[in-house]
Amino acid sequence: MFQKKRKKSWQEKVKEVFNSYYRCEIDDAFTRQFYKNLFFLNPKIEKYFDKTDWIYQRKALVHALDNLFHFLDDPENTHKKNQIIRIAKTHSKKNLNIHPHDYYYWIDALILTIKKFDNKWYNSLEFYFRECLFFPISFIISLYHKEKD
Ligand code: HEM
């Protein structure tokens, strides 16, 4: 089956992704749904969170998502880059030890959640999200083995 070609530039895709994310109300319902999806997609992950303070964690996620999407918009900005590096450090092998493979489920859980909360969702957005998120997530994964600052 032939599909219409996706012709948008990187900047246009980032904009589509950014707009979709901001159409969602990123509240408690959103973050609860996100973790529900994450644990559904890979039940093993739930064990990582058995001592988690959920009030703190949900707020931290809202803040981190904001940083992630703002980084896409302006990746050369040192402050925005440092926010991504900070997440990479807390999640690296020597700290939380989040295996690179786990990001696969994290991305899927995020897309599933946004799909549910964005009332103007359309199918190509899924490809735009995957393409745009590949950049910061692969950057985070590249620092997984880093021992020193
Ligand atoms: C880009 C993707 C991710 C972002 C933006 C993110 C964001 C965060 C943030 C902001 C925190 C709070 C601590 C901190 O500020 O570092 C955190 C903690 C945590 N994250 Fe992530 N995370 C990501 C990916 C993942 C993945 C893939 C997993 C595992 C499947 C994971 C598991 C955890 C765990 C276990 C904690 C600690 C919870 C606790 O304090 O008990 N994260 N994450």
Backbone and ligand atoms as CSV (ligand in chain L), in Angstrom:
chain,resi,resn,atom,element,x,y,z
A,1,MET,N,N,0.842,-1.203,0.000
A,1,MET,CA,C,0.000,0.000,0.000
A,1,MET,C,C,0.877,1.252,0.000
A,2,PHE,N,N,0.561,2.190,-0.884
A,2,PHE,CA,C,1.349,3.420,-0.930
A,2,PHE,C,C,0.795,4.444,0.052
A,3,GLN,N,N,1.719,5.097,0.701
A,3,GLN,CA,C,1.282,6.149,1.631
A,3,GLN,C,C,1.811,7.465,1.131
A,4,LYS,N,N,1.162,8.517,1.532
A,4,LYS,CA,C,1.624,9.847,1.143
A,4,LYS,C,C,3.017,10.077,1.739
A,5,LYS,N,N,3.925,10.600,0.921
A,5,LYS,CA,C,5.292,10.821,1.415
A,5,LYS,C,C,5.311,11.877,2.496
A,6,ARG,N,N,6.150,11.628,3.520
A,6,ARG,CA,C,6.293,12.647,4.561
A,6,ARG,C,C,7.438,13.566,4.174
A,7,LYS,N,N,7.109,14.806,3.876
A,7,LYS,CA,C,8.118,15.682,3.285
A,7,LYS,C,C,8.634,16.767,4.210
A,8,LYS,N,N,8.256,16.714,5.447
A,8,LYS,CA,C,8.608,17.836,6.323
A,8,LYS,C,C,10.103,17.863,6.632
A,9,SER,N,N,10.603,19.062,6.876
A,9,SER,CA,C,12.004,19.216,7.280
A,9,SER,C,C,12.109,18.865,8.769
A,10,TRP,N,N,13.341,18.743,9.246
A,10,TRP,CA,C,13.573,18.455,10.672
A,10,TRP,C,C,12.874,19.500,11.541
A,11,GLN,N,N,13.070,20.772,11.219
A,11,GLN,CA,C,12.472,21.843,12.019
A,11,GLN,C,C,10.943,21.756,12.030
A,12,GLU,N,N,10.378,21.418,10.879
A,12,GLU,CA,C,8.908,21.298,10.812
A,12,GLU,C,C,8.414,20.124,11.657
A,13,LYS,N,N,9.200,19.044,11.620
A,13,LYS,CA,C,8.803,17.874,12.419
A,13,LYS,C,C,8.898,18.184,13.916
A,14,VAL,N,N,9.978,18.871,14.279
A,14,VAL,CA,C,10.137,19.264,15.687
A,14,VAL,C,C,8.937,20.116,16.104
A,15,LYS,N,N,8.524,21.002,15.242
A,15,LYS,CA,C,7.394,21.880,15.548
A,15,LYS,C,C,6.100,21.070,15.731
A,16,GLU,N,N,5.887,20.103,14.853
A,16,GLU,CA,C,4.690,19.255,14.951
A,16,GLU,C,C,4.680,18.493,16.290
A,17,VAL,N,N,5.876,17.965,16.631
A,17,VAL,CA,C,6.026,17.182,17.854
A,17,VAL,C,C,5.822,18.078,19.086
A,18,PHE,N,N,6.441,19.231,19.038
A,18,PHE,CA,C,6.355,20.228,20.096
A,18,PHE,C,C,4.887,20.633,20.314
A,19,ASN,N,N,4.189,20.911,19.210
A,19,ASN,CA,C,2.785,21.332,19.313
A,19,ASN,C,C,1.903,20.224,19.865
A,20,SER,N,N,2.174,18.997,19.432
A,20,SER,CA,C,1.376,17.865,19.915
A,20,SER,C,C,1.571,17.717,21.422
A,21,TYR,N,N,2.836,17.756,21.845
A,21,TYR,CA,C,3.142,17.632,23.282
A,21,TYR,C,C,2.431,18.734,24.077
A,22,TYR,N,N,2.462,19.963,23.558
A,22,TYR,CA,C,1.831,21.075,24.297
A,22,TYR,C,C,0.305,21.117,24.184
A,23,ARG,N,N,-0.266,20.335,23.271
A,23,ARG,CA,C,-1.730,20.225,23.271
A,23,ARG,C,C,-2.189,19.336,24.423
A,24,CYS,N,N,-1.294,18.473,24.902
A,24,CYS,CA,C,-1.653,17.601,26.030
A,24,CYS,C,C,-1.556,18.419,27.306
A,25,GLU,N,N,-2.476,18.156,28.190
A,25,GLU,CA,C,-2.317,18.781,29.504
A,25,GLU,C,C,-1.419,17.843,30.306
A,26,ILE,N,N,-0.211,18.318,30.626
A,26,ILE,CA,C,0.752,17.426,31.283
A,26,ILE,C,C,0.508,17.504,32.798
A,27,ASP,N,N,-0.475,16.765,33.231
A,27,ASP,CA,C,-0.873,16.808,34.638
A,27,ASP,C,C,-0.702,15.419,35.260
A,28,ASP,N,N,-1.274,15.240,36.433
A,28,ASP,CA,C,-1.182,13.951,37.127
A,28,ASP,C,C,-1.745,12.799,36.298
A,29,ALA,N,N,-2.861,13.076,35.609
A,29,ALA,CA,C,-3.489,12.017,34.803
A,29,ALA,C,C,-2.533,11.578,33.696
A,30,PHE,N,N,-1.828,12.532,33.115
A,30,PHE,CA,C,-0.889,12.227,32.038
A,30,PHE,C,C,0.263,11.358,32.562
A,31,THR,N,N,0.862,11.789,33.672
A,31,THR,CA,C,2.038,11.059,34.171
A,31,THR,C,C,1.631,9.667,34.697
A,32,ARG,N,N,0.446,9.578,35.313
A,32,ARG,CA,C,-0.039,8.259,35.762
A,32,ARG,C,C,-0.193,7.326,34.566
A,33,GLN,N,N,-0.799,7.857,33.497
A,33,GLN,CA,C,-1.002,7.055,32.289
A,33,GLN,C,C,0.336,6.642,31.676
A,34,PHE,N,N,1.291,7.568,31.704
A,34,PHE,CA,C,2.618,7.272,31.155
A,34,PHE,C,C,3.235,6.062,31.868
A,35,TYR,N,N,3.246,6.086,33.206
A,35,TYR,CA,C,3.873,4.972,33.937
A,35,TYR,C,C,3.050,3.686,33.795
A,36,LYS,N,N,1.720,3.842,33.699
A,36,LYS,CA,C,0.869,2.666,33.470
A,36,LYS,C,C,1.267,2.009,32.137
A,37,ASN,N,N,1.439,2.831,31.103
A,37,ASN,CA,C,1.830,2.308,29.791
A,37,ASN,C,C,3.220,1.666,29.849
A,38,LEU,N,N,4.132,2.349,30.557
A,38,LEU,CA,C,5.511,1.841,30.640
A,38,LEU,C,C,5.534,0.453,31.288
A,39,PHE,N,N,4.791,0.298,32.376
A,39,PHE,CA,C,4.788,-0.987,33.091
A,39,PHE,C,C,4.004,-2.049,32.322
A,40,PHE,N,N,3.031,-1.614,31.537
A,40,PHE,CA,C,2.294,-2.556,30.692
A,40,PHE,C,C,3.221,-3.079,29.585
A,41,LEU,N,N,3.988,-2.163,28.981
A,41,LEU,CA,C,4.860,-2.549,27.862
A,41,LEU,C,C,6.010,-3.442,28.313
A,42,ASN,N,N,6.491,-3.190,29.538
A,42,ASN,CA,C,7.552,-4.044,30.077
A,42,ASN,C,C,7.400,-4.146,31.599
A,43,PRO,N,N,6.666,-5.170,32.070
A,43,PRO,CA,C,6.358,-5.306,33.508
A,43,PRO,C,C,7.594,-5.313,34.406
A,44,LYS,N,N,8.731,-5.779,33.883
A,44,LYS,CA,C,9.966,-5.835,34.661
A,44,LYS,C,C,10.353,-4.442,35.185
A,45,ILE,N,N,10.022,-3.418,34.417
A,45,ILE,CA,C,10.428,-2.044,34.759
A,45,ILE,C,C,9.785,-1.575,36.067
A,46,GLU,N,N,8.620,-2.107,36.387
A,46,GLU,CA,C,7.919,-1.666,37.601
A,46,GLU,C,C,8.793,-1.868,38.837
A,47,LYS,N,N,9.617,-2.897,38.809
A,47,LYS,CA,C,10.487,-3.210,39.961
A,47,LYS,C,C,11.487,-2.089,40.228
A,48,TYR,N,N,11.901,-1.375,39.180
A,48,TYR,CA,C,12.865,-0.283,39.373
A,48,TYR,C,C,12.280,0.800,40.280
A,49,PHE,N,N,10.956,0.847,40.310
A,49,PHE,CA,C,10.290,1.961,40.988
A,49,PHE,C,C,9.680,1.551,42.322
A,50,ASP,N,N,10.172,0.462,42.920
A,50,ASP,CA,C,9.469,-0.001,44.123
A,50,ASP,C,C,9.680,0.884,45.353
A,51,LYS,N,N,10.706,1.760,45.306
A,51,LYS,CA,C,10.897,2.650,46.469
A,51,LYS,C,C,10.631,4.111,46.085
A,52,THR,N,N,9.975,4.304,44.999
A,52,THR,CA,C,9.827,5.659,44.449
A,52,THR,C,C,8.792,6.505,45.191
A,53,ASP,N,N,9.165,7.751,45.408
A,53,ASP,CA,C,8.213,8.745,45.925
A,53,ASP,C,C,7.469,9.268,44.691
A,54,TRP,N,N,6.221,8.820,44.527
A,54,TRP,CA,C,5.507,9.097,43.271
A,54,TRP,C,C,5.132,10.560,43.099
A,55,ILE,N,N,4.907,11.244,44.212
A,55,ILE,CA,C,4.565,12.678,44.094
A,55,ILE,C,C,5.758,13.398,43.461
A,56,TYR,N,N,6.959,13.087,43.986
A,56,TYR,CA,C,8.174,13.709,43.450
A,56,TYR,C,C,8.410,13.259,42.005
A,57,GLN,N,N,8.280,11.955,41.773
A,57,GLN,CA,C,8.628,11.397,40.461
A,57,GLN,C,C,7.750,11.969,39.343
A,58,ARG,N,N,6.451,12.124,39.632
A,58,ARG,CA,C,5.568,12.633,38.582
A,58,ARG,C,C,5.912,14.077,38.243
A,59,LYS,N,N,6.268,14.853,39.294
A,59,LYS,CA,C,6.674,16.252,39.045
A,59,LYS,C,C,7.985,16.271,38.263
A,60,ALA,N,N,8.915,15.375,38.648
A,60,ALA,CA,C,10.221,15.332,37.976
A,60,ALA,C,C,10.031,14.982,36.495
A,61,LEU,N,N,9.076,14.098,36.212
A,61,LEU,CA,C,8.836,13.712,34.819
A,61,LEU,C,C,8.312,14.896,34.015
A,62,VAL,N,N,7.367,15.630,34.586
A,62,VAL,CA,C,6.807,16.797,33.882
A,62,VAL,C,C,7.945,17.753,33.513
A,63,HIS,N,N,8.796,18.011,34.489
A,63,HIS,CA,C,9.904,18.933,34.294
A,63,HIS,C,C,10.883,18.400,33.238
A,64,ALA,N,N,11.178,17.096,33.331
A,64,ALA,CA,C,12.140,16.485,32.402
A,64,ALA,C,C,11.594,16.477,30.971
A,65,LEU,N,N,10.293,16.234,30.831
A,65,LEU,CA,C,9.703,16.236,29.484
A,65,LEU,C,C,9.809,17.622,28.879
A,66,ASP,N,N,9.555,18.603,29.703
A,66,ASP,CA,C,9.673,19.987,29.253
A,66,ASP,C,C,11.093,20.258,28.740
A,67,ASN,N,N,12.064,19.813,29.516
A,67,ASN,CA,C,13.467,19.986,29.112
A,67,ASN,C,C,13.771,19.256,27.810
A,68,LEU,N,N,13.240,18.058,27.698
A,68,LEU,CA,C,13.498,17.238,26.517
A,68,LEU,C,C,12.962,17.934,25.252
A,69,PHE,N,N,11.744,18.432,25.319
A,69,PHE,CA,C,11.155,19.049,24.130
A,69,PHE,C,C,11.781,20.413,23.834
A,70,HIS,N,N,12.189,21.121,24.867
A,70,HIS,CA,C,12.870,22.391,24.617
A,70,HIS,C,C,14.266,22.177,24.044
A,71,PHE,N,N,14.884,21.061,24.410
A,71,PHE,CA,C,16.200,20.728,23.848
A,71,PHE,C,C,16.074,20.508,22.333
A,72,LEU,N,N,15.006,19.825,21.919
A,72,LEU,CA,C,14.793,19.568,20.484
A,72,LEU,C,C,14.730,20.863,19.708
A,73,ASP,N,N,14.119,21.836,20.327
A,73,ASP,CA,C,13.898,23.116,19.682
A,73,ASP,C,C,15.192,23.919,19.543
A,74,ASP,N,N,16.137,23.673,20.456
A,74,ASP,CA,C,17.345,24.506,20.487
A,74,ASP,C,C,18.519,23.689,21.062
A,75,PRO,N,N,18.986,22.661,20.321
A,75,PRO,CA,C,19.967,21.711,20.875
A,75,PRO,C,C,21.346,22.304,21.153
A,76,GLU,N,N,21.656,23.459,20.572
A,76,GLU,CA,C,22.983,24.043,20.813
A,76,GLU,C,C,23.016,24.888,22.093
A,77,ASN,N,N,21.861,25.121,22.675
A,77,ASN,CA,C,21.784,25.916,23.894
A,77,ASN,C,C,22.414,25.127,25.052
A,78,THR,N,N,23.467,25.718,25.658
A,78,THR,CA,C,24.241,24.988,26.674
A,78,THR,C,C,23.370,24.567,27.854
A,79,HIS,N,N,22.503,25.459,28.309
A,79,HIS,CA,C,21.659,25.136,29.456
A,79,HIS,C,C,20.769,23.931,29.131
A,80,LYS,N,N,20.168,23.939,27.945
A,80,LYS,CA,C,19.268,22.844,27.556
A,80,LYS,C,C,20.049,21.540,27.397
A,81,LYS,N,N,21.257,21.648,26.825
A,81,LYS,CA,C,22.086,20.464,26.663
A,81,LYS,C,C,22.462,19.893,28.041
A,82,ASN,N,N,22.774,20.776,28.986
A,82,ASN,CA,C,23.158,20.321,30.326
A,82,ASN,C,C,22.029,19.579,31.035
A,83,GLN,N,N,20.792,19.974,30.757
A,83,GLN,CA,C,19.647,19.275,31.369
A,83,GLN,C,C,19.590,17.831,30.880
A,84,ILE,N,N,19.897,17.645,29.596
A,84,ILE,CA,C,19.887,16.288,29.021
A,84,ILE,C,C,21.058,15.487,29.600
A,85,ILE,N,N,22.209,16.135,29.721
A,85,ILE,CA,C,23.384,15.458,30.283
A,85,ILE,C,C,23.110,15.046,31.735
A,86,ARG,N,N,22.380,15.898,32.457
A,86,ARG,CA,C,22.054,15.577,33.856
A,86,ARG,C,C,21.217,14.286,33.933
A,87,ILE,N,N,20.208,14.179,33.080
A,87,ILE,CA,C,19.386,12.955,33.048
A,87,ILE,C,C,20.262,11.755,32.694
A,88,ALA,N,N,21.152,11.961,31.699
A,88,ALA,CA,C,22.038,10.864,31.281
A,88,ALA,C,C,22.873,10.396,32.470
A,89,LYS,N,N,23.359,11.340,33.258
A,89,LYS,CA,C,24.217,10.975,34.395
A,89,LYS,C,C,23.433,10.228,35.469
A,90,THR,N,N,22.239,10.723,35.823
A,90,THR,CA,C,21.497,10.028,36.896
A,90,THR,C,C,21.061,8.629,36.445
A,91,HIS,N,N,20.859,8.445,35.117
A,91,HIS,CA,C,20.373,7.163,34.613
A,91,HIS,C,C,21.503,6.228,34.160
A,92,SER,N,N,22.750,6.670,34.269
A,92,SER,CA,C,23.871,5.892,33.716
A,92,SER,C,C,24.127,4.611,34.511
A,93,LYS,N,N,25.018,3.791,33.990
A,93,LYS,CA,C,25.328,2.484,34.593
A,93,LYS,C,C,25.719,2.611,36.061
A,94,LYS,N,N,26.554,3.605,36.366
A,94,LYS,CA,C,27.038,3.689,37.754
A,94,LYS,C,C,26.011,4.328,38.708
A,95,ASN,N,N,24.941,4.889,38.181
A,95,ASN,CA,C,23.909,5.465,39.066
A,95,ASN,C,C,22.633,4.606,39.025
A,96,LEU,N,N,21.571,5.065,38.318
A,96,LEU,CA,C,20.340,4.256,38.309
A,96,LEU,C,C,20.484,2.959,37.489
A,97,ASN,N,N,21.497,2.939,36.636
A,97,ASN,CA,C,21.744,1.775,35.767
A,97,ASN,C,C,20.523,1.401,34.918
A,98,ILE,N,N,20.036,2.387,34.181
A,98,ILE,CA,C,18.923,2.139,33.254
A,98,ILE,C,C,19.529,1.658,31.935
A,99,HIS,N,N,19.277,0.408,31.625
A,99,HIS,CA,C,19.895,-0.180,30.437
A,99,HIS,C,C,19.375,0.511,29.161
A,100,PRO,N,N,20.260,0.729,28.179
A,100,PRO,CA,C,19.842,1.374,26.927
A,100,PRO,C,C,18.570,0.769,26.319
A,101,HIS,N,N,18.419,-0.523,26.443
A,101,HIS,CA,C,17.250,-1.210,25.879
A,101,HIS,C,C,15.932,-0.670,26.468
A,102,ASP,N,N,15.989,-0.257,27.742
A,102,ASP,CA,C,14.766,0.211,28.411
A,102,ASP,C,C,14.192,1.483,27.789
A,103,TYR,N,N,15.032,2.252,27.105
A,103,TYR,CA,C,14.539,3.492,26.476
A,103,TYR,C,C,13.547,3.202,25.358
A,104,TYR,N,N,13.664,2.024,24.795
A,104,TYR,CA,C,12.717,1.599,23.753
A,104,TYR,C,C,11.285,1.671,24.313
A,105,TYR,N,N,11.107,1.143,25.511
A,105,TYR,CA,C,9.767,1.111,26.127
A,105,TYR,C,C,9.346,2.495,26.582
A,106,TRP,N,N,10.335,3.259,27.033
A,106,TRP,CA,C,10.058,4.630,27.499
A,106,TRP,C,C,9.472,5.462,26.346
A,107,ILE,N,N,10.091,5.334,25.164
A,107,ILE,CA,C,9.603,6.083,23.990
A,107,ILE,C,C,8.200,5.609,23.607
A,108,ASP,N,N,8.018,4.293,23.591
A,108,ASP,CA,C,6.695,3.759,23.228
A,108,ASP,C,C,5.626,4.204,24.222
A,109,ALA,N,N,5.977,4.184,25.513
A,109,ALA,CA,C,5.014,4.594,26.549
A,109,ALA,C,C,4.654,6.068,26.366
A,110,LEU,N,N,5.646,6.873,26.025
A,110,LEU,CA,C,5.381,8.313,25.840
A,110,LEU,C,C,4.459,8.535,24.634
A,111,ILE,N,N,4.748,7.849,23.545
A,111,ILE,CA,C,3.916,8.020,22.340
A,111,ILE,C,C,2.485,7.553,22.606
A,112,LEU,N,N,2.342,6.412,23.272
A,112,LEU,CA,C,0.994,5.915,23.591
A,112,LEU,C,C,0.225,6.935,24.429
A,113,THR,N,N,0.941,7.560,25.369
A,113,THR,CA,C,0.286,8.514,26.270
A,113,THR,C,C,-0.123,9.773,25.506
A,114,ILE,N,N,0.795,10.281,24.710
A,114,ILE,CA,C,0.490,11.514,23.961
A,114,ILE,C,C,-0.656,11.262,22.975
A,115,LYS,N,N,-0.633,10.088,22.360
A,115,LYS,CA,C,-1.709,9.701,21.431
A,115,LYS,C,C,-3.074,9.805,22.116
A,116,LYS,N,N,-3.102,9.434,23.381
A,116,LYS,CA,C,-4.368,9.455,24.132
A,116,LYS,C,C,-4.756,10.884,24.548
A,117,PHE,N,N,-3.775,11.710,24.847
A,117,PHE,CA,C,-4.072,13.033,25.420
A,117,PHE,C,C,-4.128,14.165,24.392
A,118,ASP,N,N,-3.527,13.963,23.221
A,118,ASP,CA,C,-3.549,15.015,22.191
A,118,ASP,C,C,-4.832,14.867,21.372
A,119,ASN,N,N,-5.732,15.855,21.485
A,119,ASN,CA,C,-7.020,15.712,20.786
A,119,ASN,C,C,-6.918,16.012,19.282
A,120,LYS,N,N,-5.702,16.393,18.836
A,120,LYS,CA,C,-5.545,16.577,17.378
A,120,LYS,C,C,-4.520,15.583,16.816
A,121,TRP,N,N,-4.388,14.466,17.476
A,121,TRP,CA,C,-3.405,13.454,17.052
A,121,TRP,C,C,-3.689,12.975,15.628
A,122,TYR,N,N,-2.643,12.782,14.828
A,122,TYR,CA,C,-2.797,12.151,13.503
A,122,TYR,C,C,-1.629,11.170,13.339
A,123,ASN,N,N,-1.808,10.185,12.443
A,123,ASN,CA,C,-0.889,9.037,12.428
A,123,ASN,C,C,0.577,9.367,12.187
A,124,SER,N,N,0.873,10.296,11.286
A,124,SER,CA,C,2.296,10.567,10.987
A,124,SER,C,C,3.046,11.102,12.201
A,125,LEU,N,N,2.291,11.635,13.161
A,125,LEU,CA,C,2.968,12.167,14.361
A,125,LEU,C,C,3.826,11.095,15.038
A,126,GLU,N,N,3.358,9.868,14.985
A,126,GLU,CA,C,4.122,8.798,15.628
A,126,GLU,C,C,5.531,8.726,15.041
A,127,PHE,N,N,5.645,8.850,13.712
A,127,PHE,CA,C,6.963,8.802,13.050
A,127,PHE,C,C,7.786,10.047,13.408
A,128,TYR,N,N,7.123,11.172,13.482
A,128,TYR,CA,C,7.848,12.409,13.827
A,128,TYR,C,C,8.402,12.324,15.257
A,129,PHE,N,N,7.592,11.784,16.157
A,129,PHE,CA,C,8.064,11.633,17.552
A,129,PHE,C,C,9.282,10.711,17.595
A,130,ARG,N,N,9.182,9.568,16.932
A,130,ARG,CA,C,10.302,8.616,16.955
A,130,ARG,C,C,11.555,9.242,16.367
A,131,GLU,N,N,11.385,9.938,15.263
A,131,GLU,CA,C,12.546,10.546,14.608
A,131,GLU,C,C,13.167,11.620,15.498
A,132,CYS,N,N,12.336,12.471,16.073
A,132,CYS,CA,C,12.867,13.587,16.874
A,132,CYS,C,C,13.453,13.093,18.200
A,133,LEU,N,N,12.775,12.135,18.834
A,133,LEU,CA,C,13.267,11.667,20.145
A,133,LEU,C,C,14.532,10.822,20.028
A,134,PHE,N,N,14.750,10.253,18.859
A,134,PHE,CA,C,15.949,9.442,18.643
A,134,PHE,C,C,17.210,10.246,18.990
A,135,PHE,N,N,17.189,11.512,18.670
A,135,PHE,CA,C,18.368,12.364,18.882
A,135,PHE,C,C,18.704,12.517,20.378
A,136,PRO,N,N,17.834,13.089,21.222
A,136,PRO,CA,C,18.214,13.204,22.633
A,136,PRO,C,C,18.367,11.860,23.347
A,137,ILE,N,N,17.539,10.883,22.980
A,137,ILE,CA,C,17.614,9.588,23.680
A,137,ILE,C,C,18.922,8.874,23.326
A,138,SER,N,N,19.330,8.956,22.054
A,138,SER,CA,C,20.598,8.287,21.712
A,138,SER,C,C,21.770,9.016,22.373
A,139,PHE,N,N,21.630,10.302,22.548
A,139,PHE,CA,C,22.654,11.088,23.261
A,139,PHE,C,C,22.741,10.591,24.720
A,140,ILE,N,N,21.585,10.416,25.369
A,140,ILE,CA,C,21.539,9.915,26.759
A,140,ILE,C,C,22.168,8.509,26.830
A,141,ILE,N,N,21.785,7.662,25.875
A,141,ILE,CA,C,22.287,6.289,25.869
A,141,ILE,C,C,23.807,6.266,25.665
A,142,SER,N,N,24.308,7.192,24.851
A,142,SER,CA,C,25.757,7.212,24.570
A,142,SER,C,C,26.568,7.477,25.839
A,143,LEU,N,N,25.922,8.031,26.877
A,143,LEU,CA,C,26.648,8.324,28.121
A,143,LEU,C,C,26.442,7.235,29.180
A,144,TYR,N,N,25.765,6.162,28.807
A,144,TYR,CA,C,25.439,5.090,29.765
A,144,TYR,C,C,26.676,4.525,30.464
A,145,HIS,N,N,27.749,4.309,29.678
A,145,HIS,CA,C,28.947,3.670,30.249
A,145,HIS,C,C,29.930,4.666,30.843
A,146,LYS,N,N,29.616,5.934,30.759
A,146,LYS,CA,C,30.586,6.939,31.190
A,146,LYS,C,C,30.780,6.858,32.712
A,147,GLU,N,N,32.028,6.721,33.139
A,147,GLU,CA,C,32.316,6.576,34.576
A,147,GLU,C,C,32.565,7.916,35.248
A,148,LYS,N,N,33.261,8.812,34.499
A,148,LYS,CA,C,33.625,10.092,35.118
A,148,LYS,C,C,32.897,11.234,34.459
A,149,ASP,N,N,32.841,12.377,35.168
A,149,ASP,CA,C,32.183,13.573,34.613
A,149,ASP,C,C,33.033,14.188,33.512
L,1,HEM,C1,C,14.768,10.399,28.296
L,1,HEM,C2,C,14.169,9.513,29.059
L,1,HEM,C3,C,13.991,9.715,30.530
L,1,HEM,C4,C,13.764,10.861,31.241
L,1,HEM,C5,C,13.618,12.268,30.672
L,1,HEM,C6,C,13.681,10.486,32.636
L,1,HEM,C7,C,13.466,11.358,33.687
L,1,HEM,C8,C,13.660,11.055,35.011
L,1,HEM,C9,C,13.750,12.000,36.093
L,1,HEM,C10,C,13.638,13.511,35.943
L,1,HEM,C11,C,13.952,11.312,37.240
L,1,HEM,C12,C,14.106,11.900,38.653
L,1,HEM,C13,C,15.556,11.858,39.038
L,1,HEM,C14,C,16.370,12.760,38.162
L,1,HEM,O1,O,16.089,13.979,38.117
L,1,HEM,O2,O,17.280,12.257,37.502
L,1,HEM,C15,C,14.001,9.923,36.891
L,1,HEM,C16,C,14.196,8.904,37.774
L,1,HEM,C17,C,14.119,7.602,37.432
L,1,HEM,N1,N,13.968,7.088,36.185
L,1,HEM,FE1,FE,13.921,8.107,34.483
L,1,HEM,N2,N,13.825,9.145,32.754
L,1,HEM,C18,C,14.027,8.636,31.497
L,1,HEM,C19,C,14.191,7.327,31.165
L,1,HEM,C20,C,14.055,6.311,32.041
L,1,HEM,C21,C,13.956,4.922,31.671
L,1,HEM,C22,C,14.060,4.386,30.232
L,1,HEM,C23,C,13.792,4.232,32.826
L,1,HEM,C24,C,13.620,2.764,33.009
L,1,HEM,C25,C,12.843,2.093,32.255
L,1,HEM,C26,C,13.816,5.171,33.914
L,1,HEM,C27,C,13.729,4.852,35.248
L,1,HEM,C28,C,13.906,5.731,36.278
L,1,HEM,C29,C,14.024,5.341,37.675
L,1,HEM,C30,C,14.011,3.920,38.230
L,1,HEM,C31,C,14.149,6.510,38.402
L,1,HEM,C32,C,14.343,6.640,39.940
L,1,HEM,C33,C,13.022,6.649,40.628
L,1,HEM,C34,C,13.237,6.753,42.142
L,1,HEM,O3,O,13.729,7.813,42.589
L,1,HEM,O4,O,12.919,5.795,42.827
L,1,HEM,N3,N,13.960,6.425,33.403
L,1,HEM,N4,N,13.804,9.784,35.536
